[in-house]
Every structure is written in C-alpha cells, then in structure tokens.
Amino acid sequence: MDFTSYRFDRQSNADFYRTLKSRVNGYFSENKISRNANAEMVTKTIVLISLYFIPFVIILSGIFTTVWANLGLWLLMGIGAVGIGFSVMHDANHGAYSKNDRVNKILGGIVNILGINSQVWKYQHNVLHHSFTNIEGADGDVDIPFFLRFTPHQKKHGIHKYQHYYAWILYGFLILMKVIVTDFTQAAQYRKIKLVKTRAEMRTLMMNISLWKVVYFGVFLVLPMVMAPISPWITLIGFIGMHYILGMATAVIFQLAHIMPEVEYPLANEDGTLDNNWAVHQMATTTNFAPNNRLLSWYVGGLNFQVEHHLFPNICHVHYRKISEIVKQTAQEYGVPYNSIDRFREAIAAHAKMLRDLGNAPQIAM
C-alpha cells in the first residue's frame, strides 16, 4: 500500500491530545516564556559551533605538527558536530529555534557544513519519520539496508542473528554513507514517492546537493590535506574519524528512542487507516531515556525526551524537561503509554536486547 494514503484515526482518544496541547500552551502563557530558544540556548549554540570550527582553524593553521595532536583536533570537531546536529540544526529545521524563519533557515542550514543536505534531511526526518514513526515502508529511519533488521515486519536473514554484535560497528558509518551516497539515493526515492513533486524541483534539489558536496569536501577535506603540515592520509583518517563519531552518536540516540522492547511497530489497515490518532501513535512508538541525566540532555539537545519532541517538535528542546511532567501526568490520566527508561546504560542494554530479539524472531506478515 502507498503510505501517502495512510490516515490516523482522529476520533480515537482525541481528548488526550486536545487536553495535552491546552496544558502545554498554558504552561508557556502562565509563565510568560517563549516556546523558542532562550539565553541558555544561544550560549549553547555559540559553544558547540565554536567546538566544531575552532579545531578546524587550528588544523589549517599548522600550529600542531604531530599526528596525535591533529587527530585530537578532528576528535574535538566530531564532538562539536554531534552537538550542533542534535542541539542546533535539529531545533532550527523544526522551526523551534526562533520565531524568525530566516534564523531557523540559517541555523538549520548548518547541517550542510556537516556534509548532510538540509532539504533531504527535512524530507526524511520532519516529513516521514515524524509522521509515520516506526511504520514499515513509511518511516525511513527503520527502512534500512538488509543487513540490519529494525522491525518484526522486515524479512529475516541468517546474518541478523548476529546484529546485536555488529550493529554497533555499522552505526558509526551512518553519517559517512549519508554524506557520500545516501543523500542522492534518498532524493531519488523522494521524487518517486512524490515528495519532490516535479522534475524541475528534482533538478534543483540534485544541484543543491551536488554543490554543497563540492563545497563540503573542498573545504573540510581537500583544504586541510593541502594546508595541514601532516600526511594527507592522516587528515583522511581524522576526517573519517570525525564522521564515525557523528554517525555513532546519531544512530545510538535515535535508536534508543524507537528500536526498543517497549515500543510498537503499527501497520495500517487495508483501507489505509491506523488504529490510533497521531499523538497516541507517537506515544506508543517512542521512548524517553535517562531523563535525569542533565549533562546528556544538554549535549544531545533534549533528545532523551523523545516523547516530548515527537509530540511538540516546534518547541525548543530547552523546555522539554518541564513539559515532560505535563505529558506524563496527562498520559496517565488518559491511559496512554508513556515509555521511559531511567538510565542511559539501561537504555543501551534494552536496545541491544531488542536487536537480538529482532535478529531471531520470525517475520510478521504485513
């Protein structure tokens, strides 16, 4: 079935989302605070962007000539890139960073200098993942290459019985593959399913992707190869290492929210309807983790509060901790699931278990 015909049941438990939105809106109006970024968020933005660019400038300057010093700088760039991706561009591309669309566009576009095309990212994340979370064939985050199995509806291969071991290695290559290949293949897919509506739009998108790739590789790979006083091979290793850090962090944080024992993997009925309304669907397919870990929450842009993010993606993540209390209480009142795992290490273990279970479970027919 074409996923564009999917429809959520707006009448099912509709009072839950109406009440929840009213209470969350009330929180902001009663406290006279903006739903967007505050001073804390602006400070974080400056720190994380600096953590990406300052090491890069130092690499180009040639101040450090040893291999380990230069690799260390690439490591810092990777840590900065993770923070920018989770905390800055993510909010901006959801329109949550600022009321000003231009500010959101500029900060959202910073993902292009991490090697990822911003428009393709919006199609995959904002449109598909947030609309059809954990639905096989619609959510691109679970529709993955055959060597990983993320839903019980996907075909089971013999290699999957080992995926709880090798998945952790493959996770690190997620962003590097997206930078090199996946942006292009996803763009072609989005044209096929009419997210990119016309040939002219497709040409513009492909040109945009291509030009940004030339700029990105020219500035962040070729330039340091030429200017840094070390072997180009060391620069290449540092460049790959930076992307490995970004890929590992991205994969782990998002998988801990959706590929977990507690969540559901719903399928549409024959007529394209889904049994829940959209908000309850998000609750059933998403898990919070380590909600009391403030350092983790700061670094990953509040994405350990994935439930709140999926329900209110247009609210800046600095507010998730507070509104999580409202969401949890309202969910309990209406008998809606509110999935949360207390500790980060427990979430890691639960995801590993889910990978093992999916690697051994028979396929459930769609």
N, C-alpha and C positions, 0 to 999 in steps of 0.2 A: 504493500500500500504506500502511496505517496504521502510522506509525512506532512506535506503542506495542507492536507485535508484533515489533520488531527484537530480535534476540538475538545477542550476541557469542559467538564460539567459545571456550569456557573451556579447552578442551584444547590449542588451538594455542599453542605456545611458553609454556605455563603456568609452566614452571620459571623463566622470566625474572622474572616479577613476584613470585613467591614468594621468590626469592633476593634481589631488589632490596629488598623490604619488610623482609626479615630484616636486611639490611646497614644500611639506614637506621635501623631501630629500634635496632640495635646501636650505631650512632653516638651516638644520644641517651643510651642507657643507659650506655655505656662512659665518656662524657664527663660523665655526671651533669647533663645540662642539659634544660630543658623544651622541648617542641615548640612552645610558645606564645610570647607576647611576652616580651622581656627589658627591662632598663632602657633600652637604646638605643631600643627600640620605643616605650616610654612617653614618652621625651623627644621623639621624632619626632612622636608624636601631639599633644603639647602645642604644639609649634612650628607644625604645619600647621593645627590648629584655630584657633590664635591668628591665623595669617596670613589666615584667612577672616573671623573675627569682628571683630578689631581695626580693620581698614579700614572695615568696615561701621559700627561705632560712631562712628568719626571722621566718616564721611559724614553720619550722623544728627546729630552734634553741631554741624555747621555751622562748624567751625574754619576749613576752607578754602572759599573762596568762588569760586575761579577754576574755569573749565571743565576745564582740563588737570589740575589737582590732583585734582578729583573723578573724572575718567576714569582717572587713575593709580591711585586707590584701588580702583576697580572692577577694574582690571587685576590688582592685588595679590589681590583676592578670587578672581579666576579662577585665579590661580596656586595659591592656597590650596585652592580647590575641587578642582583636579586632584590635589593631594597627598592630600587627605582621601579622595577617591574611590579612588585607587589603593592608598594605604598604610594606611588606617584601616578604612573601612567594608568594603572588599573582604575583608580578612582576617576581620573580625568576622562578616560574613554567611556565611563559610565555616566558622564556628566555630573558626577558627585563632588568633584573638587571645588568648583566655583559656580556661581550663578552666571558668570560671563562665559559664553560659548567659545570665545576666542582663547581665553585662558585654558579651558579644557582641551581645545584642539591643539594648542602648542604643547602642553604638558603630556597629552595623550600621544602626540606625535613623537615624543622622545623615544618611544619603543622602536622607531626606525633606526636610531643610532645604537640600539642593542642588536640590530640585524634582523628584526622582525617587522613585517609590514603592518602598519596600524589598521588599514582598511580590512585586510584579510583577518586580522585578529578580531576585529569587531564582528565580522560575519560569524566566525567560529564561536566566539565566546558570548557576546551580547545577544546575538540572534538565536543561534542553535542551542548552545549549552544552557543558557538561562531560560529558554522557552521550553525545551524538551529534555530536561535533566534526566540522565540515566535511561532514556528510551533508545533501545537498539535501533539503529538505522536512521536516527534523527540527531542525537547528541554526538557531535564529532569527537568529544573527549572520551567516549567509550567505544567509538567505531575506529578501531586501531588495526595495525598490521597483524597478520595471522599468528605471529609467534607470541602474542600476549592475548589473554582471554579475560575480559573485564565484566562480562555479563553472562548469566546462565543460558541466554538465548543464542550466544555465538557458538559456532561449530567447534567441537573439541578435537584437538590434535594430540598425538602422543607426547610431543615436546612440552605441552602445558603442565604436565605433572611436575616439571622442574622449575616452573616460572617463579615460584616464591624464592628461588635462589638467584636466577639470572636477571629477573626484572630490575633489581636494584642497580645492576651494571648498565642495563639499557636505558634506564631513566636519565642517566647523565647525558645521553646523546640526543635527547628530545629536542632541545633548542637548536643545537648544531644542525640537525637534519631539517628543522623548520627554516633556518637561515639559508641553507644551501638548496633544498629541494621543495619542502612541503608548502611553502607559501605559493609556489607556482602550481603545484598539483591541486591544492585546495581552491585556488582561484578558478581553475578549470572545472572543478566539481561544482562550485557555486554558480557558474554560468549554466551548467547542465540542469541544476535544480531551480533556476530562475531567480536566485538571489541577486545575481548580476543579470539585469533584465534584457539588455540589448548588446549587440556586437560592439557598438561604439563605446559603451560602458566597459566592456571587457577589454577592448584595446587600451583604453585609458588606464584601467587597473593594471594590466600587464606592463605597460610602460612605466607606471608609478613604481611597481615592484622592482622592475629591472634597473631603473635609475637609482633607486635607494640602495640596491645591492652594490652597484658600481661605487657609489659614494661610500658605503659602509666598508666594503673590503679595501677600497683605495685608502681610506683614512686610517682604519683600525688594524689593517694587516700589512698592506704594502708600505705605508709610510714608516711604521716602526721597523720594518725589515730593512729599509734603506737608512734610517737615521740612527737607530739604536746601535751602540758600539759592541754588539754581540752577534753571534752567528744567527742568520735568518732562521735556521732550524730551531733555535731556542725561542725565538719570537713566535714561530708557528706553534711550538709546544705550549707556550704561555697563552696564546690566543685560543687554542683548543681547550686548555685547562679552564680558562675563564668561562667558556661556554658549557663545559661539563658541570661546573659549579651551578651555573644558572639553570641548566637542564635538570639536574638532580633536585634542586630546591623546588623548582616549578612542579615537577612531576609528583614529588612526595607531598607537598602541601595540598595540591588538588586531589590526589588520590585518597588522602586521609579523610577528605570531606565526602567522597562519593563511592569509593570502592571499599565498602566496609560491611561487616556482618549485619549491622542494624538496618541498613537501607533497603529500599525496594527497587525493582527493575520493572516498572509497569509496561504493559503493552496496550495498544489501542484495540478497541473492539472492531468488529468487521465493518461497522459504519464510520470508523474513524474517531469515535468518541472515547474519551478517557474517563474513568470512573470518579476521579476526584476533580475538584476545582484546582486552578493553577497553584494557589497558595498552599493548599494541603499537599499537593503533589511535591512541591519544593520541600516541605517538612519531612515527607516520607522518604525522599531520595538524598537527603543531606545530613551531615553530622558535624557538630562542633567538636573541637578537641582542645585540651589544655586551656580552658577559659581563664584560669587564674594565673597563667604564665604571662606576666606583663611584658617581659623582655621579648619573648617570642611574638606576642601580639603586636608590639611596636615594630618589630623588624619585618613581619610578613603582612603588614597593612591590615591587621584585624581579620585576616582570612581564616584564623582559627575559629572565628564566629561566622562560619559559612551559612548557617541558617539565616541569620540576620542579613547577611549580604545578599542572599538569594531572594529574600522577601522584599528588601529595600535597597536595591543596587544603586539608587540615586541619592543615597545618604552617605556622606563621607565616613570612612571607617573609624575615625576617632570617636564616633558616637556609639559604636556597636556594643561596647561593654554595658553602657547604661540601658540602651533599648533592649538588650538581651533579657533583662529582668522582666520587662513588659511582655516580650514574646513568650517567654517560658510560662509566666503566670496565665496568660490568655490561652495558650495551648492546653494547659492543664484544665482550665475551666471548660473548654470545648471538646476535650477528649482527643486532641490532635497530638500525634507523636512529636516529641522534642528530643532528638538524639544528641547526646553529648558524652564525650569521654574525658575523664578528669585530667589525665596526664598525657604528655606527648609520647613518652615511651610506651604507654599502654595503647595509644592510637597506632603507633608503628607496629606493635605486635598484632593488633587486630587486623591491620591491613595485610600483614604477612600471612596471617591465618586465612584471610579471605582469598588471597592469591592461591594458596594451597588448595582450599576448598573448590574454587572455580577450576583449578587445574585438574581436578579429579572427578568433578560432578558431571553427569551426562547432560547433553544438550536438551533444553526445554524448548519444544517446538513453538514457533511464533504463530 
